[in-house]
């Protein structure tokens, strides 16, 4: 059982990897459609992770990734799917949640990420994240998981363009 767990866990983030996220996401999307409940996909992108990597080291960047992963696990419900997509990006699938509650949940996550403090020698700093999401209402919805991902990706780019450290929900 331990080997199976490791095969679906990202080595850096310590949470579900990209393959597990998308395979499980297809099942969750089908359940949302069958049960006629809304589903939100969000992408959490750590702002300026590349600059932090260059300024400090990849080890510090990896610690930040692990910290954000743990924050997401704590702030999301057990019924939500959280996965690491790579390059400082995380995917979230929020099952049976309305648009307004998606926005509230993701803004709470964003604030918690910003609130965390990191210390390197005598310097203390915090990080921010840009979050984009899309909400689908499963009834009569023909979107695929890829369609939903693309919309969340565009929303994340819009959050970055707005100045980072914000939530955009399409």
Backbone as a ProteinNet text record, in pm:
[ID]
protein_1_A
[PRIMARY]
XXXXXXXXXXXXXXXXXXXXXXXXXXXXXXXXXXXXXXXXXXXXXXXXXXXXXXXXXXXXXXXXXXXXXXXXXXXXXXXXXXXXXXXXXXXXXXXXXXXXXXXXXXXXXXXXXXXXXXXXXXXXXXXXXXXXXXXXXXXXXXXXXXXXXXXXXXXXXXXXXXXXXXXXXX
[TERTIARY]
82.9	0	86.9	198.2	286.2	341.4	379.2	430.3	325.7	199.8	92.5	75	81.4	69.3	182.6	303	416.8	405.3	345.1	336.8	241.8	154.8	62	92.8	209.5	248.2	365.2	353.7	464	575	697.7	812	840.7	817.2	846.2	733.6	611.1	497.5	445.5	462	412	262.4	198.9	55.2	35.7	-90	-118.6	-45.3	3.1	72.8	-25.2	27.6	-53.2	-132.8	-71.7	-141.5	-261.6	-241.9	-352.2	-462	-421.3	-518.6	-610.2	-553.2	-635.7	-714.5	-657.3	-732.1	-851.5	-827.6	-936.3	-1034.3	-981.9	-1067.4	-1172.6	-1137.3	-1236.8	-1351.3	-1319.6	-1422.9	-1509.8	-1447.2	-1522.5	-1613.9	-1566.5	-1650.4	-1772.2	-1752.5	-1864.3	-1964.2	-1913.5	-2002.3	-2082.8	-2018	-2088.2	-2199.9	-2170.9	-2274	-2387.5	-2352.2	-2455	-2542.8	-2480.3	-2554.5	-2607.1	-2579.9	-2629.6	-2589.3	-2458.6	-2406.3	-2297.7	-2278.9	-2173.7	-2034.6	-1940.4	-1801.4	-1712.9	-1614	-1519.7	-1380.4	-1309.7	-1168.1	-1091.7	-989.6	-905.8	-760	-684.9	-541.1	-479	-392.4	-320.8	-177.1	-131.5	1.1	82.5	189.9	274.6	339.6	317.9	372.9	524.5	591.7	736.4	820.9	775.6	852.4	988.8	995.1	1122.7	1223.7	1175.3	1264.1	1314.5	1225.7	1267.4	1370.8	1350.9	1444.5	1581.8	1581.8	1708.6	1774.1	1694.7	1748.8	1801.6	1729.3	1767.9	1824.5	1740.6	1784.1	1661.2	1684.9	1572.8	1523.4	1611.1	1569	1465.8	1488.5	1392.6	1262.7	1273.7	1154.1	1075.7	1144.3	1075.9	1007.6	1070.6	1007.1	879.6	883.4	764.9	654.9	690.3	592.2	528.6	609.7	555.3	464.1	502.1	420.7	285.5	286.4	160.6	74.5	137	62.3	-9	60	-0.7	-112.6	-93.8	-199.2	-323.9	-305.7	-420.3	-491.6	-416	-477.6	-560	-508.1	-577.4	-701.5	-695.2	-804.5	-914.7	-886.4	-987.6	-1060.5	-1179.6	-1257.9	-1202.5	-1234.9	-1189.8	-1246.9	-1361.1	-1423.5	-1361	-1271.5	-1205.8	-1078.6	-1039.9	-917.8	-811.5	-694.8	-582.4	-464.9	-402.1	-287.9	-184	-59.8	49.4	69	63	72.4	213.3	301	438.4	459	583.2	621.3	550.1	526.8	462.9	313.7	251.6	106.6	37.6	-78.7	-159.6	-297.2	-356.8	-493.3	-586.2	-706	-808.6	-936.8	-1002.7	-1138.1	-1227.5	-1320.5	-1410.7	-1548.6	-1591.1	-1714.8	-1832.7	-1941	-2067.7	-2050.3	-2001.9	-1980.1	-2025.1	-2095.6	-2146.5	-2034.4	-2064.5	-1966.6	-1922.5	-2016.8	-1981.8	-1901	-1937.5	-1861.2	-1723	-1711.7	-1580.3	-1492.7	-1545	-1469.4	-1428.2	-1520.6	-1491.1	-1383.7	-1399.3	-1302.6	-1163.9	-1157.5	-1027.5	-962.4	-1042.1	-983.7	-929.7	-996.9	-946.7	-812.9	-803.7	-678.9	-569.3	-601.4	-504.1	-449.8	-537.7	-495.7	-408.2	-440.4	-359.9	-220	-211.7	-80.5	0.6	-62.7	6	47.7	-30.8	-5.4	115.8	143.8	256.6	387.5	472.1	603.1	712	813.7	929.4	1053.2	1146.4	1266.7	1389.5	1478.5	1608.2	1712.7	1792.9	1893.4	1825.8	1856.2	1798.2	1685	1642.9	1534.3	1404.6	1298	1164.5	1085.3	1013.7	932.8	809	715	596.9	583	498.2	474.7	327.9	296.6	157.9	127.5	1.3	-41.2	-153.4	-151.7	-261	-346.8	-477.5	-568.7	-674.6	-691.4	-795.8	-885	-1013	-1106.6	-1220.1	-1282.9	-1406.1	-1505.7	-1631.5	-1739.6	-1828.3	-1857.4	-1953.9	-2074.6	-2186.5	-2308.9	-2335.8	-2328.6	-2319.9	-2440	-2556	-2674.9	-2657.6	-2664.2	-2657.1	-2523.6	-2419.9	-2289.9	-2205.6	-2152.5	-2073.3	-1923.2	-1882.6	-1740.2	-1664.9	-1545.1	-1454.2	-1364	-1289.1	-1195.2	-1091.8	-1051.2	-955.4	-1014.5	-1143.1	-1209.8	-1210.5	-1242.9	-1250.5	-1111.4	-1011.7	-873.9	-831.1	-863	-825.7	-888.4	-1013.8	-1080.2	-1014.8	-980	-912.6	-775.1	-707	-575	-586.5	-686.5	-708.3	-742.1	-822.1	-856.9	-732	-641.8	-517.1	-431.2	-424	-349.5	-410.8	-543.6	-611	-576.1	-566	-527.4	-385.5	-297.1	-158.3	-157.5	-238	-243.7	-302.8	-389.7	-449	-350.4	-232.8	-132.7	-93.4	-138.1	-105.7	-175.6	-162.2	-219.2	-368	-441.1	-585.9	-652.2	-784.1	-864.1	-951.1	-953	-1042.4	-1122.1	-1253.3	-1341.1	-1422.2	-1414	-1493.7	-1616.3
-119.8	0	125.7	123.8	240.1	273.9	173.8	199.2	264	221.1	280.7	427.3	459	597.4	681.6	630.3	704.5	728.3	636	650.6	762.5	808.1	916.1	1044.7	1050.9	1164.8	1237.2	1369.1	1448.4	1453.4	1430.2	1425.4	1559	1669	1800.8	1846	1843.8	1899.5	1806.5	1676.8	1581.9	1559.6	1600.5	1577.4	1507.3	1483.5	1416.8	1484.4	1401.8	1456.4	1488.2	1542.4	1586.2	1471.1	1355.6	1241	1200.5	1189.6	1151.5	1256.7	1383.6	1492.8	1483.7	1465.3	1463.7	1333.8	1220.9	1094.8	1098.4	1141.3	1150.6	1261.1	1368.2	1479.7	1439.4	1350.3	1302.9	1230.2	1153.5	1081.7	1180.2	1278.3	1378	1458.9	1492.9	1564.7	1480.6	1353.6	1266.3	1255.8	1248.8	1245.5	1374.8	1487	1615.5	1620.6	1571.6	1570.5	1474.4	1356.7	1257.6	1307.8	1372.6	1419.1	1560.8	1621.8	1755.4	1858.3	1860.8	1956.4	2041.6	2163.2	2247.9	2196.3	2229.3	2189.3	2307.6	2333.5	2441.4	2383.2	2433.4	2401.8	2530.4	2521.3	2637.5	2601.9	2704	2690.8	2794.7	2748.8	2834.6	2841.4	2960.6	2979.5	3069.9	3016	3093.3	3207	3329.2	3446.2	3451.8	3476.8	3502.1	3389.3	3265.4	3153.1	3142.5	3169.9	3165.8	3265.1	3384	3485.3	3441.2	3378.9	3328.5	3217.4	3134.4	3026.6	3084	3185.5	3249.2	3322.5	3390.9	3472.3	3387.4	3280	3199	3063.8	2975.1	2844.1	2760.7	2652.4	2563.2	2496.2	2478.1	2416.8	2505	2634.8	2728	2726.9	2728.5	2723.1	2595.6	2484.1	2358.1	2361.8	2426.6	2441.3	2524.3	2627.7	2710.3	2627.7	2549.4	2463.1	2367.8	2304.5	2212.1	2285.5	2406.1	2484	2520.2	2564.1	2597.5	2471.6	2359	2232.8	2199.7	2215.4	2185.6	2284.6	2410.5	2510.2	2472.3	2431.9	2393.6	2271.9	2173.9	2055.1	2091.3	2183.2	2221.6	2305.3	2391.5	2484.4	2426.9	2319.1	2257.6	2147	2116.7	2011.3	1874.4	1773.3	1637.4	1589.3	1642.8	1603.3	1672.7	1769.7	1841.2	1767.8	1784.2	1723.1	1830.5	1806	1898.3	1824.2	1885.8	1823	1924.9	1879	1965.5	1943.6	2053.1	2046.1	2074.9	2121.4	2153.5	2302.8	2344.9	2485.1	2581.6	2540.2	2628.1	2644.2	2552.3	2558.5	2437.4	2464.4	2360.8	2360.9	2244.9	2233.5	2196.1	2254.4	2222.4	2190	2084.5	2055.8	2061	2154.6	2176.9	2126.1	2020.7	1951.5	2014	2037.7	2085.3	2217.2	2318.1	2449.4	2556.5	2654.7	2761	2857.7	2944.7	3043.1	3136.7	3188.7	3282.2	3212.4	3088	3013.9	2974.2	2953.3	2928.3	3049.6	3167	3291.1	3311.4	3289.8	3307.3	3208.6	3082.2	2978.1	3010.2	3047	3072.7	3199.1	3299.2	3419.2	3389.3	3301.5	3257.3	3185.8	3099.8	3028.7	3129.2	3224.5	3325.5	3403	3442.9	3518	3434.1	3307.5	3218.7	3200.6	3185.5	3173.6	3300.6	3416.2	3543.8	3563.1	3511	3528.5	3448.1	3333.5	3248.9	3325	3311.9	3378.4	3275.6	3319.5	3235.7	3308	3231	3291.1	3226.6	3311.6	3268.1	3353.7	3288.8	3357.5	3469.7	3593.9	3705	3775.2	3719.5	3780.5	3702.3	3777.9	3719.1	3776.5	3691.4	3737	3651	3697.9	3617.8	3610.2	3521.5	3503.4	3528.8	3537.5	3552.8	3451.3	3439.2	3348.6	3413.7	3388.2	3429.2	3306.2	3325.2	3211.5	3240	3145.5	3154.4	3033.1	3052.6	2940.8	2956.5	2845.3	2845.1	2754.8	2791.3	2714.1	2663	2534.1	2481	2428.2	2442.4	2385.1	2262.6	2147.6	2020.1	1989.5	2040.1	2005.7	2051	1957.2	1982.3	2045.5	2026.7	2084.6	1982.8	2022.7	1931.7	1955	2042.7	2070	1943.4	1929.9	1823.4	1878.5	1790.9	1836	1931	1904	1992.3	2130.9	2136.9	2266.7	2346.4	2277.4	2342.8	2389.7	2305.5	2341.8	2466.2	2469	2584.4	2712.9	2706.6	2825.4	2869.7	2773.7	2807.3	2867	2814.7	2865.9	3010.9	3040.1	3177.1	3270.7	3221.7	3302.4	3331.6	3234.2	3254.5	3360.3	3353.5	3456.2	3593.9	3600.4	3728.2	3779.6	3689.7	3730	3785.5	3723.1	3773.2	3912.8	3929.8	4058.1	4168.4	4132.1	4230.8	4278.6	4218.7	4260.7	4151.9	4031.5	3916.1	3925.8	3818.6	3811.1	3843.6	3780.9	3800.3	3673.8	3674.4	3562.2	3613	3539.5	3568	3441.4	3454.3	3339.6	3369	3278.8	3288.7	3201.9
0	0	0	70.3	77	-61.5	-140.9	-275.4	-363.5	-350.8	-429.5	-392.5	-262.8	-218.4	-276.1	-272.1	-324	-473.3	-545.3	-690.6	-732.9	-644.5	-676.9	-600.8	-537.6	-456.2	-520.6	-531	-583.8	-479.8	-523.5	-432.4	-365.9	-433.8	-377.6	-285.3	-335	-260.4	-151	-168.8	-69.7	-75	-185.6	-203.8	-338.8	-376.9	-503.4	-618.7	-710.6	-826.7	-939.3	-1046.7	-1160.3	-1221.8	-1238.8	-1298.7	-1215.1	-1084.2	-995.9	-998.7	-998.8	-999.5	-1121.4	-1239.6	-1360.1	-1375.7	-1336.5	-1343.4	-1248.3	-1125.8	-1027.7	-1065	-1123.1	-1163.7	-1264.7	-1357	-1455.3	-1385.4	-1283.7	-1208.3	-1131.4	-1068.2	-991.6	-1083.2	-1201.9	-1298.2	-1336.3	-1360.6	-1394.8	-1279.2	-1156.5	-1039.5	-1027.3	-1051.3	-1044.4	-1147.6	-1267.7	-1372.3	-1335.9	-1288	-1252.4	-1138.5	-1039.8	-921.6	-935.8	-1053.1	-1082.6	-976.8	-946.6	-848.8	-914.6	-865.9	-922.9	-885.7	-970.4	-950.8	-987	-903.7	-931.7	-947.2	-1048.3	-1061.1	-1040.6	-956.9	-929.8	-952.2	-988.5	-999.7	-906.9	-819.2	-726.4	-776.3	-810.5	-867.5	-774.3	-718.7	-627.5	-706.3	-659.7	-727.6	-712.3	-823.6	-825.9	-766.9	-781.5	-728.8	-796.4	-925.1	-996.7	-940.6	-906.3	-848.5	-710.8	-632.7	-501.9	-517.8	-616.9	-645.6	-680.6	-765.4	-805	-688	-608.4	-498.8	-383.9	-350.1	-234.7	-278.4	-323.2	-372.8	-404	-475.6	-505.2	-378.2	-279.5	-153.6	-83.1	-84.2	-23.7	-103.8	-236.4	-320.9	-292.4	-276.3	-245.2	-109.1	-10.2	121.1	109.4	27.1	5.3	-60.9	-161.1	-228.2	-127.8	-43.5	57.8	156.1	194.1	287.7	226.2	101.5	33.4	19.3	-13.4	-25.5	105.1	217	346.6	379.5	343.5	363.6	285.8	160.5	77.3	135.5	180.8	240.2	364	444.4	567.3	539	439.4	412.7	323.8	252.6	166.9	243.8	198.5	260.7	221.3	298.3	266	133.6	92.6	-34.1	-154.7	-131.5	-240.2	-280.5	-404.1	-455.9	-470.6	-412.2	-418.4	-481.3	-581.4	-646	-686.3	-694	-738.7	-887.7	-964.4	-1109.7	-1160.4	-1074	-1112.2	-1128.2	-1124.7	-1144.8	-1050.9	-927.5	-830.2	-847.4	-923.7	-946.8	-884.2	-826	-763.8	-827.7	-837.6	-887.1	-773.1	-774.9	-676.6	-751.1	-710.3	-757.5	-636	-637.5	-525.5	-564.4	-499.2	-533.6	-460.8	-535.3	-479.4	-402.8	-474.4	-414.5	-513.8	-464.5	-551.2	-589.6	-683.8	-728.5	-618.1	-540.3	-432.9	-325.4	-293.2	-192.9	-245	-375	-434.4	-412.8	-441.4	-425.2	-279.5	-187.9	-45.3	-0.3	-38.3	-0.1	-53.8	-180.3	-241.8	-187.5	-152.1	-93.2	46.8	119.8	250.1	233.8	133.3	103.2	67.7	-17.5	-59.9	59.8	148.7	266.6	358.8	373.4	458.2	399.2	267.8	203.2	227.8	213.1	233.6	379.1	471.2	614.4	662.3	599.6	640.6	628.5	727.3	728.7	701.2	627.2	596.9	647.3	696.5	752.9	689.4	641.8	590.2	659.3	741.3	822.6	900.2	871.8	947.4	874.1	761	683.8	700.7	719.2	724.1	607.9	539.9	426.9	414.5	336.4	306.2	154.5	110.9	-31.9	-60.7	-187.7	-229.5	-339.1	-370.7	-477.4	-556.4	-685.3	-773.2	-796.6	-783.4	-792.8	-897.7	-987.8	-1088.7	-1079	-1106.2	-1095.5	-1194.8	-1220.1	-1298.4	-1228.6	-1238.8	-1177.2	-1288.7	-1284.9	-1381.3	-1305.2	-1367.3	-1314.3	-1398.8	-1336.6	-1406.6	-1496.4	-1464.3	-1542.2	-1686.9	-1777.1	-1920.8	-1962.4	-1883.6	-1915.5	-1989.2	-2103	-2186.2	-2171.6	-2080.4	-2063.5	-2023.8	-2077.6	-2035.5	-1926.7	-1863.2	-1761.7	-1822.2	-1945	-2012.5	-2035.1	-2071.8	-2090.2	-1959.7	-1852.2	-1721.9	-1679.4	-1701.5	-1668.7	-1746.9	-1876.6	-1959.2	-1906.8	-1863	-1808.8	-1677.8	-1592.2	-1466.4	-1493.9	-1594.3	-1632.7	-1679.7	-1762.2	-1809.5	-1693.4	-1599.4	-1482.2	-1398.2	-1388.3	-1313.7	-1382.5	-1514.7	-1589.1	-1566.4	-1561.7	-1535.8	-1396.5	-1298.9	-1163	-1162.6	-1238.1	-1247.6	-1311.8	-1416.3	-1486	-1399.1	-1306.3	-1215	-1108.9	-1105.7	-1008.7	-910.3	-931.3	-846.2	-711	-632.7	-497.7	-496.4	-588.3	-591.2	-646.1	-641.4	-691.1	-805.5	-916.2	-1028.6	-1054.9	-1055	-1080.7	-1206.2	-1304.1	-1427	-1412.6
[MASK]
++++++++++++++++++++++++++++++++++++++++++++++++++++++++++++++++++++++++++++++++++++++++++++++++++++++++++++++++++++++++++++++++++++++++++++++++++++++++++++++++++++++++++

